[in-house]
């Protein structure tokens, strides 16, 4: 197993917020070298309300080195937001060119910009000359076709990007199908910048295969698989899985995370709804996860949710090894 790897926590909106990042660090340690935040949308005007940046307030983010992410198709709005982030102490900002969701892409943001290389070129020209911090880009192979990336690479190469994070799928694929590893290999060979691989690192075995194939890549981003198996990053860093008492450790993490959301989210439904979203991933690590997921989704109060979750962890949970 390679020892030069750097692990990045992927930005997953509604999941990998400051509460999750801090609680994950508390229970699983400093296994991520970098965390990229869920995107902050640019807004009109020359002033940014501090509440708009709540998820990246430095006082709430002491766990991992953080790179805030911006979603924008307007250079001026991007610059204003990037300057506000820089004033908070951030030295690198990420531009989201990868969000696959149609409600975002149809507005020409995220992966919706990828079919328009001239527009991306113009935006980069303006923001790279104006922002007081480094810029990285998170992208996909294209919106509709993986060939779109080949028109973008000369553009990316012209600018002083700190790195290029590439999810090896198209936007319309969402998270379906398999990553296009052959096209990723071609693109990474063309890049003048360090490349971060993103896409379906689901186990130690899958990571080892990718690391062996892409020997010049040492930066790896993991997202959904961290939610499905929070132990995965430490397993990858160790090169083996000798973690014991996983169910007990997972229960402690779950309980603290739930308690945190009970404290910061308003109303009884919001904390349970947030946790039900997590369980759509958590459940994948348990032999009887599908059955439990149906139970937890039916809970209607904080008390009922906690009772059902407690029973599962204490009597039913069997972690898939």
CORSUL-V755344 format. One record per residue. N is the residue number from 1. RES is the residue in one letter. PHI is phi as a letter, one per 20 degrees, with the letter a starting at -180 (none if undefined). OMEGA is omega in whole degrees, -180 to 180 (NA if undefined). NEAR is the number of other ideal C-beta (glycine too) atoms within 10 Angstrom. Layout:
# CORSUL-V755344
N|RES|PHI|OMEGA|NEAR ; N|RES|PHI|OMEGA|NEAR
This chain:
# CORSUL-V755344
1|X|none|180|13 ; 2|X|f|-177|13 ; 3|X|d|-176|7 ; 4|X|e|-171|7 ; 5|X|f|171|16 ; 6|X|c|-178|14 ; 7|X|d|179|23 ; 8|X|d|172|25 ; 9|X|e|-177|26 ; 10|X|f|175|25 ; 11|X|e|178|25 ; 12|X|c|-175|16 ; 13|X|f|-178|15 ; 14|X|n|-178|11 ; 15|X|c|-171|18 ; 16|X|e|177|21 ; 17|X|e|-176|20 ; 18|X|f|180|22 ; 19|X|f|179|18 ; 20|X|f|-177|23 ; 21|X|g|-179|21 ; 22|X|f|-180|18 ; 23|X|f|177|19 ; 24|X|f|180|23 ; 25|X|g|-178|18 ; 26|X|f|-173|14 ; 27|X|e|-174|15 ; 28|X|d|173|18 ; 29|X|n|-174|12 ; 30|X|e|-176|11 ; 31|X|e|178|21 ; 32|X|e|177|25 ; 33|X|e|-179|16 ; 34|X|b|170|19 ; 35|X|c|173|23 ; 36|X|e|-174|27 ; 37|X|f|167|24 ; 38|X|g|-170|21 ; 39|X|f|169|23 ; 40|X|d|-177|22 ; 41|X|f|176|13 ; 42|X|f|-178|22 ; 43|X|c|178|14 ; 44|X|f|178|8 ; 45|X|o|-177|9 ; 46|X|d|178|9 ; 47|X|c|180|9 ; 48|X|d|177|19 ; 49|X|f|-178|10 ; 50|X|f|180|10 ; 51|X|f|179|7 ; 52|X|f|-177|15 ; 53|X|d|-173|19 ; 54|X|g|-176|12 ; 55|X|f|-178|18 ; 56|X|d|174|22 ; 57|X|g|-178|12 ; 58|X|g|-179|11 ; 59|X|f|178|7 ; 60|X|d|-173|14 ; 61|X|c|180|20 ; 62|X|d|-174|11 ; 63|X|f|-175|19 ; 64|X|d|168|20 ; 65|X|g|-169|14 ; 66|X|d|170|22 ; 67|X|d|178|26 ; 68|X|f|-179|26 ; 69|X|d|179|23 ; 70|X|d|171|22 ; 71|X|d|-177|23 ; 72|X|a|171|24 ; 73|X|c|-178|18 ; 74|X|d|-175|17 ; 75|X|f|-178|20 ; 76|X|f|179|15 ; 77|X|f|177|18 ; 78|X|f|-177|23 ; 79|X|f|179|21 ; 80|X|f|-179|21 ; 81|X|f|179|24 ; 82|X|f|178|24 ; 83|X|f|177|16 ; 84|X|f|178|19 ; 85|X|f|178|26 ; 86|X|f|179|17 ; 87|X|f|177|12 ; 88|X|e|177|14 ; 89|X|o|-178|10 ; 90|X|e|-176|21 ; 91|X|d|177|12 ; 92|X|b|180|18 ; 93|X|c|179|24 ; 94|X|d|176|25 ; 95|X|e|-179|25 ; 96|X|e|172|25 ; 97|X|d|-175|25 ; 98|X|c|-175|29 ; 99|X|g|-173|23 ; 100|X|e|-171|20 ; 101|X|f|-172|14 ; 102|X|f|-179|14 ; 103|X|f|176|10 ; 104|X|e|-174|20 ; 105|X|f|-179|21 ; 106|X|f|177|10 ; 107|X|e|178|12 ; 108|X|m|178|13 ; 109|X|d|-178|21 ; 110|X|l|-179|28 ; 111|X|f|177|29 ; 112|X|f|178|21 ; 113|X|e|-170|25 ; 114|X|f|177|25 ; 115|X|f|-175|18 ; 116|X|c|-176|17 ; 117|X|f|-180|18 ; 118|X|f|179|9 ; 119|X|f|177|14 ; 120|X|f|179|21 ; 121|X|g|-178|17 ; 122|X|f|180|13 ; 123|X|f|180|21 ; 124|X|f|179|21 ; 125|X|g|-176|14 ; 126|X|f|-174|15 ; 127|X|f|-180|21 ; 128|X|f|179|15 ; 129|X|e|-170|10 ; 130|X|c|-175|14 ; 131|X|e|-176|20 ; 132|X|e|-177|12 ; 133|X|b|178|17 ; 134|X|f|-179|17 ; 135|X|c|169|20 ; 136|X|d|-179|20 ; 137|X|c|172|21 ; 138|X|d|-173|26 ; 139|X|c|169|25 ; 140|X|d|-179|27 ; 141|X|f|180|28 ; 142|X|r|174|23 ; 143|X|e|-177|21 ; 144|X|d|-176|14 ; 145|X|b|177|14 ; 146|X|f|178|19 ; 147|X|f|-178|11 ; 148|X|g|-176|20 ; 149|X|f|-177|24 ; 150|X|f|174|16 ; 151|X|e|-178|16 ; 152|X|e|-175|24 ; 153|X|g|177|19 ; 154|X|f|178|12 ; 155|X|f|178|15 ; 156|X|g|-177|22 ; 157|X|f|-178|13 ; 158|X|f|-174|13 ; 159|X|d|-176|16 ; 160|X|e|179|10 ; 161|X|f|178|21 ; 162|X|f|178|16 ; 163|X|a|179|21 ; 164|X|c|179|23 ; 165|X|e|-174|28 ; 166|X|c|169|26 ; 167|X|e|-170|25 ; 168|X|e|173|24 ; 169|X|c|171|26 ; 170|X|e|179|23 ; 171|X|f|-177|28 ; 172|X|f|174|15 ; 173|X|f|-172|22 ; 174|X|l|177|12 ; 175|X|c|-178|12 ; 176|X|e|180|8 ; 177|X|m|-177|10 ; 178|X|d|175|10 ; 179|X|f|-180|20 ; 180|X|e|-175|20 ; 181|X|f|180|16 ; 182|X|f|179|10 ; 183|X|f|176|19 ; 184|X|f|179|25 ; 185|X|f|180|15 ; 186|X|f|-177|15 ; 187|X|f|-179|22 ; 188|X|f|178|20 ; 189|X|f|-179|11 ; 190|X|e|-171|15 ; 191|X|f|172|16 ; 192|X|e|-175|14 ; 193|X|d|172|17 ; 194|X|g|-177|17 ; 195|X|d|175|21 ; 196|X|d|179|24 ; 197|X|e|177|26 ; 198|X|b|176|25 ; 199|X|p|171|24 ; 200|X|l|166|21 ; 201|X|e|-169|25 ; 202|X|d|-176|15 ; 203|X|a|176|15 ; 204|X|f|180|16 ; 205|X|f|-180|8 ; 206|X|f|178|14 ; 207|X|f|-179|25 ; 208|X|f|179|14 ; 209|X|f|180|13 ; 210|X|f|-179|19 ; 211|X|f|178|19 ; 212|X|f|-179|10 ; 213|X|f|-176|12 ; 214|X|d|-173|17 ; 215|X|f|180|8 ; 216|X|e|179|10 ; 217|X|e|177|19 ; 218|X|c|179|16 ; 219|X|d|-171|19 ; 220|X|c|-179|21 ; 221|X|d|-180|23 ; 222|X|c|-179|24 ; 223|X|c|-175|22 ; 224|X|g|-178|17 ; 225|X|f|174|20 ; 226|X|f|177|25 ; 227|X|f|179|23 ; 228|X|f|-180|17 ; 229|X|b|-178|22 ; 230|X|g|180|21 ; 231|X|e|-172|18 ; 232|X|g|-179|24 ; 233|X|g|180|24 ; 234|X|f|176|16 ; 235|X|f|179|17 ; 236|X|f|180|25 ; 237|X|f|-179|18 ; 238|X|e|-177|13 ; 239|X|m|180|13 ; 240|X|a|180|10 ; 241|X|d|176|15 ; 242|X|d|-178|6 ; 243|X|e|180|14 ; 244|X|d|176|6 ; 245|X|l|-176|10 ; 246|X|f|-178|17 ; 247|X|f|180|15 ; 248|X|f|179|12 ; 249|X|f|179|16 ; 250|X|f|178|20 ; 251|X|f|180|17 ; 252|X|f|178|13 ; 253|X|f|180|18 ; 254|X|g|-176|21 ; 255|X|f|179|14 ; 256|X|f|178|15 ; 257|X|f|179|21 ; 258|X|f|179|20 ; 259|X|f|178|13 ; 260|X|f|180|18 ; 261|X|f|175|21 ; 262|X|f|-178|17 ; 263|X|e|-173|9 ; 264|X|d|179|13 ; 265|X|d|-176|15 ; 266|X|e|176|7 ; 267|X|n|-177|9 ; 268|X|f|-176|14 ; 269|X|f|-173|13 ; 270|X|f|178|14 ; 271|X|f|-179|21 ; 272|X|f|178|25 ; 273|X|f|179|15 ; 274|X|f|-179|21 ; 275|X|f|176|21 ; 276|X|f|175|16 ; 277|X|f|177|13 ; 278|X|f|-178|18 ; 279|X|f|175|20 ; 280|X|f|174|16 ; 281|X|d|-179|20 ; 282|X|g|-173|23 ; 283|X|g|-177|18 ; 284|X|f|-178|17 ; 285|X|e|-175|21 ; 286|X|d|-177|20 ; 287|X|f|180|13 ; 288|X|d|-174|13 ; 289|X|f|-179|21 ; 290|X|f|180|10 ; 291|X|f|-180|12 ; 292|X|f|-179|21 ; 293|X|g|178|18 ; 294|X|f|179|9 ; 295|X|f|-174|14 ; 296|X|f|180|20 ; 297|X|f|-179|13 ; 298|X|e|-178|11 ; 299|X|f|-173|17 ; 300|X|c|179|10 ; 301|X|b|178|11 ; 302|X|f|-179|18 ; 303|X|f|-180|11 ; 304|X|f|178|13 ; 305|X|g|-178|22 ; 306|X|f|-180|17 ; 307|X|f|-180|12 ; 308|X|f|179|15 ; 309|X|f|179|23 ; 310|X|f|-179|13 ; 311|X|f|180|13 ; 312|X|f|-177|22 ; 313|X|f|-174|17 ; 314|X|e|-173|11 ; 315|X|c|-169|7 ; 316|X|d|-170|15 ; 317|X|f|175|21 ; 318|X|c|-177|11 ; 319|X|f|178|16 ; 320|X|f|-179|12 ; 321|X|e|NA|8
